[in-house]
């Protein structure tokens, strides 16, 4: 990106709406309630012929530094320092408020280029607020409507004038060519198992109940207070993505809102946060389920783990707040026994004790993420699968139904991510679920596929004598 723009303003002036408009997608949560956005959210924007980075920020509020609002203000100030240009949003309907004047003073001290944007300019009586913005001393305001997309051309011209032609349209020395990644998920490989590519970026989502320490854990990974944290439960609302390198590999990590029981989610804003967290799970490759070491394996924890497995993601468990455990060895043995007993659908799932506060176990957690991702991408040759299927039927033959023995003829892997297999057999509808579990457990053990969801389906083979019967 050529430059970065921070969208700042007091609460409920339309910052997230403008962010979504510039990004071209509904990335940020939008609601009539003030203070929806708390963390700073980065994104990529396109405005006519301009391409630049954007940062959505929390609304500025006057509060003590140790309060939640004070920590939100620190995040906003960090976004201003990071950006090259600030879009200062005001509400043209209500005019200039003392909070606007305070933020204007902060922007003047930073010395960054500023564009005053008068949002909601389509409303009746917005002209008074538009003219009132001149007393801020930050230049001519640009009237827009972020909701309806009005005034975007004027906003483009104002950004170019503020940042300069050279910064707005940098001359590229060379054209970057992106390699086309052809996925092998759609076809089965009958040859050798393909090698795992350790250079590809990895998408990881951090999920769990509220106040499990998800944001603190990510901050410890990054080595900075990138995400808003605190003792209050439910601070995170948006699913915020951050990127960093671990041992030379690019990691894109998503912080998500805490997932409570569905019956307790009543407010519209929390429903939006949960929906955003579910989208992050579906977009990720590996999902780290953060559990509180002192209060782990509650019913909601098990439901979150089951959701991750049903979505086909690669799960890893992190027992957080390990620094508060009194007897670590005994506690770890107890937690791992519960893991094997309560999560049979992800038998062998990797579980690592960590502490987001002290940084204990973070390298082991990331190694578990990489190992699980390798397993999730595994491919097994058709020849090995059919030899294995024959031996499994010798050890435990399929049951006889109505006096007729079921026959499993042929097996192949049809996809990876997660591994999916199909077996050609006679009367697949009569095969009991217990025999499917027997085969899946055998796959895990014999081909070293622990802790990832496995998909096993059946299809009925064609009858070679069917054309002969029709001729008769």
N, C-alpha and C positions, 0 to 999 in steps of 0.2 A: 504494500500500500504506500502511496506517495506521502500521505500525512494522516494525522489522527485528530479527530474532533470529539470533544467532550460535550455532552448535552447536559446543561446544569439549569437549576431554577428551584424555586420553592415547591413544596408539595402540591400535587394536583393541578399543574399547569399544562400537562400533556407531553411530558418528556418521553415516556415509554411509547406513547402513540406515535410521536415523531420518529423515534428509534425504529419502530416496526415499519413505518412508511419508508424510511431511507434504506432499511435492510431488505425490503421487498417481501418480508415474511413476518408472521406474528410470533416473534421470538420472546419478547418481554410480556409479562402479565400486565393487563390493563383492566382497571376497575375504577369506579367512581370514588372509592374510599381513598382518602389521602394517605400517603406513606406506604403504597404497595411495594415499590422498589426499595430495597435495602442495600444490597451489594452493588458494586459497579459491574456492569455486564458489557463485555466487548462484542463487536460485530463488524461485519463488512458492509459498506454502503455503496450505493450507486445512485447518482443524481445526474440525469441526462448524460453528459460525457465525462463526469467526474467519478473517480473511484477512490475511496478513502476508508480508513478505519473509524469506527464510531464507538463511543463509550456511553452507555446509559448509566445515570447516577441517581442516588437517593435525593429526595427533596431536602433543601437546607433548612434546619431548625436550630434555634438558639437553645442549647442545653449544656449541662456540665459534661466534661470529657468522659467521665466514668459511666454515664447513662447510655442507653441504647441509641437515643437520638444523637448523642455526642459522638459515639463510635461511627454512626452513619455519616455524620458530617466529616469525620476524618477520612472516610472512604471517598467522599466527594472531592475533598481537597487533594487527595492523592491522584484522582482521575484528572483534575485540572493540571497538576504538575506533569503528568504523563503525556498530556495531549499537546498538540501544536496550535490548536484553535479551540475556542469555547463558543458554543451556541448558547446564549443566555436567553432562556425562554421566560416570557412574562405572559400573564393572562390579560388579553386586551379588554375583556369584559369587565374585570374588577379593577384594572389600573395598577399603579405602583403601590406596593405595601412596604412597611419597614423591613420585612425580610428581603425584599428585592433590593432595597438600598444597601443592606448589609452584605449581600452577595456581590453587588456591584463594587463595593469597597474591597472585597477579597480579590476580585478579578483584577482590579487596578493595581493592587500590590503585587500580584503574580507577574504582571507585565506581558501577559499573553495576548495575542490578537483576539478580539471579541466581536461577535455579531449578535446584536439584540434582535430576537425573534419574537414578534407579537403574535402569539397563537390565539386561536378562537376568534380570528378577525372577521369571520363571516357572521358573527352574532350581531343582533341589533344593539346599537349604542356602543360598539367597540371603538369608534373613532376617538372618543375621549381618552380611553386608556392608551391608545396608540400615540396620541400627541403628548400624553403625560410622561411617556417613556423618554422623551428628550432630556428631561432633567437628570437622568442618570449620568449623562456626560460620556456615553459610550458609543456615540455615533447614531446614524439614522436607523430606526427600527425597520425590520422587514416583516410586513404583515403576511401571515399564512393561516391555513387551516389544516392541521396535521390529520384531522379525522377525515376530511374530504379531499385532501391532496391539492388544495388551492395554494397558489403562490410559490410553487416549487421552483419555477424558472427564476423568479426573483431571488429566492434563497440561494440558488446556484450562483448567480451573479455576485451576490453579497459575499459568499464564501471565497470565490476567486479573487475578489477585490481585497479581502482581508488577508488571505494567505499569500497572494502573489501568483502571477502566471507561472513562474519557474517552479514553485513548489506544487502548484495545482496540476501542472502537466509536465512532469519530468520526462526527459528524453531517455528512453530505454536503450542501453548499449547493445543488448542482444535479446533475442526472443527465446524465452524458456520453452522447452518442449517437454511436455508431460508424458511419461510412458503410460500406455494404455494397459490397465490391469485386467486381464481376461481371467475371470474366476473359473475355477475348475469344479464348482459345486454342482453344475448341471449334468456332468457326464461322469460315469464311473471309469476308474483307471484300472486296467487289468494288469499293468506292469508293476514296477517297483513303486514303493511308497515315495511320494515327492518329499523333497527336503523342506524343512521349515525355514521361512524367510524371516530372519531376525532384524532386518532393516526397515520393515514396514512400520508406519506409525500405529500405535495401539490405543483404542478407545476404552476407557475404564469409567464406570459409574460407581459412585459411592452412595449406598442406600442404607436405610435403617429407621428405627423409631426416632421420634423427636428427642433431642438432648442426648443422643448417643455419642456425640463428639465427632461427627463427620467433617464439619468445616475446620475444626482444630486439627484433625488428622491431615487434611489437604494443606493447610498452612505450614505444618511441620515438613511435609514433602517439599514445598516450595522454598522454605526457609525465610518466609516473610508473612506479615499479616495481610494476606491478599483478600481473604474472605472474612466477613463479619462474624464474630464469635462473642459468646457471653454466657452467663449462667441461665439466661432466660430460655425456655423451651420454645421451639418453633420460630427461631430467628430467620432461617433461610426460607425464602418463598420461591424465587426463581431457580431454575436449574442453570447454574453458572458453570461454564467450561473454562478451564485453565490448561495451558500447555507448558511442558517442561521436558528436560532430557534426563533419562536415567541410564547410565552406562552407555551413552551414545545413541540411545533409542528415543524417538520422539513419543511422548505420552500425552494424550489429551484426556484429561480427567474432568468428570462432571460431578459437581456438588448438587445434591437434590434436597428437597424439602422432606422433613420427617413424615413418615407414613403412619397415620393412626388407624385404628379400626374404622371400617366403613360406616358403622352405625354412629360414630362420634363426629364424623365429618358433616357438618351442617351448613356452615357459612360458604357463600359462593366463592370467596377468595381462597379458602382452603381447598375447595374442590378444584379450582384452577391450578393451585400449587401441586396437588396430587396428580392431576392429569399431566402437568409438565414433567414431574418425576417419572411417570410411567413412559412418557416419550423418550426420556433420557435412557431408561432401561432398554427400550427397544432399539435405540440407536447404538448402544454400547456393545462391545464384544465380550468384555469381562466385567462382572458386577461384583463389587466388594460389599458384602453384607456386614455392617458394623453392629456388633452387639455390646451391650454394657456388661463387663465381666462380672459385676456384682449382681445384676438383675438380668440374666440372659435366658434365652429360650422361653420367653413369654409366648402366648398364643400368636400375637402379632408378628413376632420374629419368625415363627414357623410359616406363617402365611406369606410373609415377604419372600422367604427362601423358596417356597413352593411356587410363587408367582414368577420368580427368576427362572426356575427350572422349566415351567410351562411355556415361558417365552423363548426357551431355547438358548439362553445366554449361559456363559461359563461362570459359575459362582465360586467365590472365595469368601471365607468367613474371617473377620478380624475381631478378636476379643479385645476391645478397647478399654482404656482406663486400667491397664494392668499394673500401673504404679500404685494403685490403691488396694491391691490384693495382698492379704496378710501371708497366706501360705501358698506361694505360686505353684509348687510341684503338685500338691494335692488338688488345688483348684484346676490346674490344667488337665490332670487325669480325669477329674469329674466332668469337665466341659467336653472333652473329647469322647467320653463314653456317651454323654447325652447327644453329641453330634451324630454318632453312628446309629444310635437307637431312634432318634426323633426325625432323622432325615434319610430314610431308606431310599428315597427317589434320587438321591445324589450321593450314593454310597462311595466312600473314599474322598469326600470333599476336603480340600485343604483348609485347615484352620490354624491361624497364627495369632499368638498374644502380642498386642502392641500397646503403645501409649502415645497418643497424639500430643500430650503435654511435654513428655521428656524425649520423645523420638525413639523409644525402645522398640525394636523389632521391625522397623520400617523396611530395611533391606530384605529381611526374610519375607515380609509381606509382598514386596514387589517381585521377589523370585518366585513366590507361590503364584502370583498373577501370570508371570511369563510361562511357568510350567503348565498351568491350567489352560492357557491360551494355546500352547503347543498340542495338548491333548484334544482340545476342542477342534483343532484343524487337522487331526489325524485322518489319514486315508489308509485303508487296508486292501491289499490286492484281492481280486476275486478268487484266485487259486487258493490262497491261504484261508479265505472264508469258507470255501466249500470243503476243504480238508477238515477244518474245524467243525463244520456242521455235521459231517459224517461221523466224527468221533463223539460229538455230543449225543447223536441219536443212538450210537452203540451203548454209551453209558446209561442213557435214560431215553428209551424209545417213546415217541409220541403215543398218547393213549388211543385205544380203540373206541370208536363211537358207533353204536348200533351194530356191533360185531365187525366193523370194518376199520382196519388200521389206517391212520392218517400218515401220509408220506410227505416229507419235506425234501423237495427235489433239488433246488438250486438257490444260491444266495449271492447277493452282490451289494456293494455299498453304492448308493445312489447320490449321496451328498455328504458334505462335511459342514461344520459350523452351524449346528452340532452334527456329529456323525449320525447318518441315517442309513438304514439297511432295509432291504426287501427280500422276502423269501417266496419262491414259487412252490405252492403246495396244493394238495387235494383238499377240498372242503375247508377253506380257511375260516369260515364262519363257525365251524365246530371245534376249532382249536381252543382249549381253555386258557384263561389268563395266567394260570399258574405256570404253564409251560412257557409262555412268553417271558415271565419273570425269570425262569430258569435259564433261558437263552441270554437274556440281558445281563444277568449276573455272571454268566460264563464269558460273555464278551468283555466285561470289565476286568475280570481276573486274568484271562488268557492273553488279551491284547493290551493290557495295561492302559485302561481307559477310566481312571478313577475320577469321581467328582463332577463329571459333565453329564448333561442329559443325553440319553441315547434314544433314537427313534427306530422302532422295528415294526414293519408292516408286512402284510401278506397279500398275495394275489393268486388267483386260481389259474392253473395252466390250461392251455387249450387242449381240447379233446381231439386226438388225431383221427378218431373214427367218426367224428360228427358228420363230415361230408358223405361218408358211406351210408350212414343212417338216413340222410335226407334223400339219397338216390333210391333207396328202397321204398 
